[in-house]
Amino acid sequence: MSAPQAIPLNERVLANGLRLITVVDRTTPTATVNIWYHVGSKDERAGRTGFAHLFEHLMFQGSANVSKAEHLSLIESVGGSANATTWLDRTNYFATVPAEWVELVLWMEADRLGTLLDALDQANLDNQRDVVKNEKRSSYDNQPYGTAYLELLALAYPKGHPYHHPTIGSMEDLDAASLQDVRDFFATWYAPNNAVLTVVGDIDEVQIVAAVERHFGGIPAHPDLPAHPDLTIATPLGGEIRKTVKDKVPDPRIHLAFRAPVLASPDLPALEIACQILAGGRGSRLARRLVRQEQVAQDASLSVLPFVGGASLVVGSATLRPGADAAKLEAIYLEEVRGLGEQGPTATEMERARALIESEEMALRSDPETIADQIGMYATLLNDPQRINRDLAIYQAVDAANVQRVSRQYLGNERIVLWYEPAEA
């Protein structure tokens, strides 16, 4: 496959430090606005967890010139959509609207960045604290296997490490948080010099730059942004760590985790290809062996969760088929993972993996929302927005020897094995 045409990124930095990246894409008559803030749950201090995620909710509860819940209703009224996500390393907010309404989104984003604290009162805090508690109950506590990632993070990173606690945070910490605690968190991290604003779509870049200057330019920079916490992990896992959770689950399920290289590591693309070979669809090794041949599992997965420091994670799972033997499922799963490191991938597997990657890359380039999000990620976490234009070449350069090496190096006996078993009634 020939190299696709480069995505034409234009970047400017406002006087207050806001990074603006624009991409003209005439694919559809829409515009996507995506703003990444370089703050996530790793930036929370002990006893005050859950704040990064709390602001994912509070940012939709009004600012000086936008009333409570009006942000979403205005976007939806013009035929657009909006949402937000929080993770360990970042928080981001995004909206897609008909292109002629893009300045509305820019104005509202600037208004809540500059004036959110004008609307943040005790009633808003109490209301959204309850919303987060309900989210934890519905998405984690009362969801089969819903606590798996919480368990894996706690086992993979030592107590006190910034990745040890989950993004949803501690409900006890949220209950103990004062209004001033929450206001201080926003004032510390939500600043134009801690943000990347990406606008992709059917836009006039000159007009976008003028609008961003008009709406964001007057928001002062934070002169004393704190350093992000040290993510160094001093000790290895030290072998296999095992845990069994009895819960309201329909069938036993194994979850596995391995420490992996960080987002910037040149080893990460090879490890992602290894996961593709092992668990990427029906033709993968785990699906073929566990689901079809041995019929001990209902499903099988393995993928990379990339983080900026310390260690990323490779996480996988397989649900036991009714009547099958759990020990056999685990043994075969680990045998297949180990086998990739011992024998390496076949030429056919490498060809299939490359074809899947090329297909995913072309799908990415047809979706302005994904383009905006990828650019925001690379700019925020790697300070390298042009990485999006090198991704395909990076993956194509990975050879079978690299896949074998990283499989052997990272997917070994240093692992976490977490079993969920149905609780007895």
N, C-alpha and C positions, 0 to 999 in steps of 0.2 A: 504494500500500500504506500502510495506517495504521501509525503507529509502534508497535512491539511493546512490551509491558509491560516496564518497567524491571526489571533484575535487582536484587533487594533486598540490597545490600551493607551489612554492618555491620562497622565497623572499630574496633579497640582497639589501644592500644600498651601493652605491659607496661612495668614499671618499668625493666627491663634493655634496653629499646629494640626488642624484637621486635614487629613489626607483625602482628596477627592479623586476618584478614578472613574472615567467615563468610557463607554464602549457604544459606538453606533451599531445597531443591529436592526435591519429593516425586515426581519423575518415576519414579525407580526406588528400591528399598530398599537403596541403596548410599551410601557416602560416599567422597569423594576428598580426599586430603590432598596438597597440593602446596607445597613450600617452595623459594623462589628465594633464592639467595645472590648478592649483588652482587659477584661476582668471576668473571672469565673469563680467557681466554688473553691479553687485552690488558694484564692486570695483572701479567704475568710479566716478570721482568727478563732482560736479555741474558745468555745462557749458562745460564739456568735455565728454559727453556721446557718446556711439557708438563705443568706441575704441576697446573693447574686440571683438566685432563682426567684426570690420574692419580688425583685424589681422587674422581672419579666412580666409580672402581673401588675405591679404598681404603675408601670409606664403607660398602661392603658386606662388609668383611673383619673385622668385629667391633668391639666397644667394651667398656666395663667389664662390662656385664651381658648382652651379646648375643654369642654365640660366632661364630666365623668362618663366614660364609655362612648364619647362622641368620636374619638379617633377611629374606631372600627366602623361605627355607623356611617360616618362621612365617606370612608373608602368604599364601603359596600354600596352606598347610594349612587356612586358613579360607575358601578359595575366592576369594582376591584376587589382584591382580597389581601389580607395581612395576617401576620403571625409573628412569633418570636420563639427562640430557643435558648437554653442555657446549658453550658457544659463545664467541665473542669477548668478549661483554659480560656473561655470566652463567653460572651453573651451577644446575640445578634437579633436584629429587628428587620423585617422585610415586608414589602408591599409591592403588588403589581396592579397597575391601573391602566386604563386607556391613556395613550401617550399625552393627550392634551391636558390631563389632570396631574401630571407629574409634579408640578409646582405645589399643588395642595399637599402632597405627601412630604415634600421637602420642608414646607412651612411647618407642618405638624411635628415632624421629627426635630426640627430646630426648637420649636416651642417647648417640647417636653425635655429636651436636653438643657435648655436655658432656664426654664421656669417650673420644672416639676415640683420643686420644693414649695412653691406658692400654693399648691393644691394638696400637698401631703399632710394630712392631719391625722389625729388619733382614730377617727371613725374609719377613714380609708385604710389605715394600717390594720385595724382590728378585722375589718371585713375581708381583706385580702389574705390575712393570716389564716382565717377560717377556710378560705378557698384553697390555700395550699394544703391544709390538713385534709380536706376532702379529696384533693388530688392524690395525696399520699395513700389514703385509704383505698381509693378506687384503682390506682395504677400500680401500687406496690403491695399493700397489705392484703387486699382482697382479690388480687389477680393471681391465678395459678403461676407459680415460679416467678412471681413479680419481684421478689426480693433477691433474685440471683445476682444481679450486678452489684447490689449493695454488699452482699456477702463476699463476692469476688474482690471488690476493691478493698474491703477491710482485711482480707487475707493476703492480698498481693502487696500491699503497702503497709509499712509498720505504723503503729499508733503514733500520732503526732505528725506524720507526713501529710502534706497538703492534699494528696490524692486519697487518703485513707477514708475520709468521710464522703458520703454521697452528695450529689448536687442538690437534691431535694432538701438536704439539711436535717437537723435535729428539731423535732417539734418542741422539745423542751427549751432549746435555744431560742426558737421563735417566740415562744410564750414569754421568755425572760427578757426579750428585746424591748428596749424603750423606744419611743418615737425619736429621741435624739440619737440613739445608736443607729437607727435606720437612716436618718437624715445624714449622719456623718459618713456612712458607707457611700451614699450617692455622691456627696460632695467630694469624697476622696477619689472616686474612680470614674465618674461620668463627666468627662471633660473632652473638649474638641481635640486636644493633643493626645488623647487616649482612644481615638476612634478612626475608623476607615469607612468612608462613605462611597459606595459604588452605585453608579447609575448606568443601567444597560437597557437599550431598546431603541425605539424609533424616535430619537431625540435630536435636538439641535444643541451641539456641545457648547457653543458660545452662550446660548440662552441658559443652559444648565449651570455653567460657571457663574454667570451673573446672578442667577437665582440663589445659588448656594452662598455666594458672597453676601447677598442681601439678607438672607435669613440666618446664616450661621456666623457670618463674619464678626458680629458684635458680641458673640459669646466669649468671655475671657478664657484664656488657657489656664490650666492648673499649673502653677509654677513649681510645685513640690510633689509631683506624682511619686508615690512610694515605689520602691523596687518590688518586683514580684518575689515571692518566697523562694528559698533554696529548695530545689526539688531533688537534690542528690540522695541516692539510696546507698547507705553505707554498707549494707550486708546483703548477700544473695539469699534466696529463699532457703537454701540449705537442704534441698532434696524435695521430696513430695510432702505436701500439706493436704490433709484429708479432713473433710467435714461432711456430716449427714444432717439434713434438715427434715424433720417430720412436719408436713404441712397439708393443707387442703388442696391436694393436687390429684388429677385423675389417674396419672401413671407415673412410675418412677422415671426420673430424668437425670442424666449426668451432665454436669457443666465442668468445663476445664478452662484453665487459664495458664498462660506462659508469659513471663516477662519478655518484652521485645524492645528493639531499638527505638529511639525517639523519632519524631516526625521528620527532622532534618537529616537523619542518617541515610547514607547511600544503600544500606542493607534493607531498608523498609520496602522498596518496590519489589525486590526479589522475594521477600517474605509474603507480600500480598499475592504474588503469583503462586507461591507454594500453597497458600490457602485456597486459591482458585482451583488448583489441581486436586487438592484434597477434598474440597467441599463445594465447588462451584457448579451446582446443578446436577441433573440426573446422571451425567456422564463422569462425574468425579469419583475418586477412589472410595471415599467414605459412603457415598450414596450407593454405589455399585455393590460394595461388599456388605455393608451393614443392612441396607434396606432391601436390596433385590436378591443377593446371593444367600446370605446367612439368615435374612429375615428376622433379625433380632431388634431392629430399630424401626420406628415410624418415620424418622427424619434424621438429618445430620447436618451440622453447620460448623464452620470455622472461619473466623475473619479477624482483621486487625482493628484495634481501637487505638488510633495514633494520638499520642500526647507530646507536649513540647519538651518536657524535661524528665529526668529520672529514668523512667522506663515507660514505654507503651505496653499494651497487653494484646496478646492473641487469645481470643476467647472462642470456645466451641461448646456444642451441646448435642445430645442425642436422646430422644425419648424412647424408652423401652417398649417394645411391642408386647401386648398382653400375652402372658404365658411364656415369654422368653426369659433367658437367664441374664441377670444384670452383670454378673462377673464376666460372662462371655462377651457381652456388648462392650464393656470397658476394655477388655483385653484386645479385642479386634480393633477398636478405635485407636488405641495406643500403638498397636502393631502397624497399622497403616501409616500413622504419623511417623513412626520410627523408620519405616521402610523407605519413605521419601528421602530421609537423610542418609540412609545406608546405600541405596541403589540409585538415587536421583530420579528425575522425571524422564519419561520416554520422549522421543522426538515428536510423536503424535500429541502427547500431552502439552508440550511446549507450543506446538502449532495451534492447538485449541485455545490455550490460555491467551496467546497473542491475538487470536481472532476475537475472543470475547472482550479483551481490553480495547481493541480498535473499535469494536461495535459500541462499547460504553463511551469512548471518546467522541464518536460521531453523535451519539445521543446527547451528550453534554453540550456539544456545540450547537445543537438545535433548540436549546432551552435557555432563554435569557435569564431565568431565575437561577438556574444552576451555574451559569457563567458568573453571575454577580456574586453568588455565594462562594464559589471557588476562589475568585479573585480576592474577596474579603478575607478568606481564610489564609491564603498565602501572604497577603500583605500584612495582616495582623500578626500571624504566628511565626512567619519566616522572613518578614520584611522583603518579600520577593514576589510581587504580583505577577511578574513575567513567567514564573514557574508554570503557570497554566499552559503556556505555549511550548514548554519543553517536556511536559508530562509524557506524551505518547512516545517520544524518542527515548526517554529514560526507561520506560517499560520495555520498549522494543530491544534495548541494548542488554537486557538481562538474559543471560544464557543458562543452560541447564546446570553447569557447574556451580553458578552462583545460587541457584535455587537449592541444589543439594547442600551446599555449604551452610546457608542460613537455616535450613531445616535441621541440620545436625547441630548447629550452634545454639539455636534458640528453642527448638521444640523437643527438648530432651527430658531428663528426669527431674529438673527443677520446675515443678509444676504444682498447680492446685487442682485437686479433684473434689468436686462438690456434688453430692448426690441429694436429690429431693425424693422423698418417699411419702406415699400417702399416709396421713395420720389415721390411726385407728379410731373408728367412730365411738 
